[in-house]
């Protein structure tokens, strides 16, 4: 007699399927020996993400891999794994300030890899002063397109009330509010930073009714009171970079003005130094070269923006030395101001301004700040612009603090204002002030001086 027995491995089948816009590997019917394991990789197509994975009819989440471990007789003979996919989308948050128009606005959903364009404008009596994209100014553009979107973005439009061509950057003799967001500051991470808007003025106007601080760039911080003249925040730790803030002041007639300042948070490096070059006086239709080539530091980018005056077309605002054609004047003279922002490879940034006066008659005024002083903390310091000269006569003074721990001037539009010196933060004991002198034709010049507080 004979008796014979034969044996074969017990196998199980895992059926793997994937929906449109993605794949699963391996796929179809996959045989697995008893006691073995089998892994699957789920891959979405470009522009899509895994929306759900089900195993034997039960969800295991939006995973990108799954492993059947120790497949044995305790399992059913047949298993299933199925993946589905959905288009990846991102959000563009579009906001606008008073007097601005932005279309579309709100939270805009955009598919991955797609593009989205925005139209930008202003209401009557307002001008677009700045468009901020992801915290960085792109100038006073009228249209902006996000191309090949692969992340969330923000876009914000800021307008100012329309002023006459003779108005200065923070101009004196304006019947509307003039915002002053205070000086650029360099601080250490973790320190308490104060933003000071008390040097804003409304000379000859009905008075300032409100203040509004908005962070427009850099690592987000929490302002203690965004609607106070002074506000403070804690500088972020462990990350160097520039924090950008706008201050908008509104007078009792509802007219407003906006100013910006930069706070650089540093650890081992200091910010670059922007140098917008000398003020210039030119004739009509002259080709004018703006010169930021004397800026210093590890500069990775330049950006020029016209602040006021008859609008001109800058050849390329990202060059160190762009050009434009001087406009025709209306009257004896016209004055334009330009701001240069330089940024280094660490994201630290500083700004500087220059004036270009267009005239066929008088020479421009000469601002003389008249000081480089040492002062003890707690003492009263007097700034002196009395030696400034203007052939046509002085129309106005405007003092601006441009560097150091913020102080409050007795009158930013006085010939010789005063302030109380106080010891600043780690990097704030040197205070730099700019005097802007305007003559009766509207031409301007500037001069800087420093006060070192001991």
Secondary structure, DSSP 8 states (H G I E B T S, - for coil): ----------EEEEEEEE-TTEEEES-EEEEEETT--EEEEEEE-TTEEEEEEEETTEEEES-SEEEE-S--TTS-SEEEEEEEEEE-EEEEEEEE-TTEEEES-EEEEEETT--EEEEEEE-TTEEEEEEEETTEE--S-SEEEE-S--S-EEEEEEEEE---TT--TT-SS-SS-B-----BEEEETT-EEEEE-TT-B-TTSS-EEEEEEEEEESS----S-TTSSEEEEE--SS--EEEEEEEEEEETTS-EEEEEEEEEEESS----B------EEE-TT-EEE---TT-BSSEEEEEEEEEESS----S-TTSTT-EEE----SSSEEEEEEEEEEEETTS-EEEEEEEEEEESSS---B-----EEEE-TT-EEE---TT-B-TT-EEEEEEEEEESS----S-TTSSS-EEE----STT-SEEEEEEEEEETTS-EEEEEEEEEE-
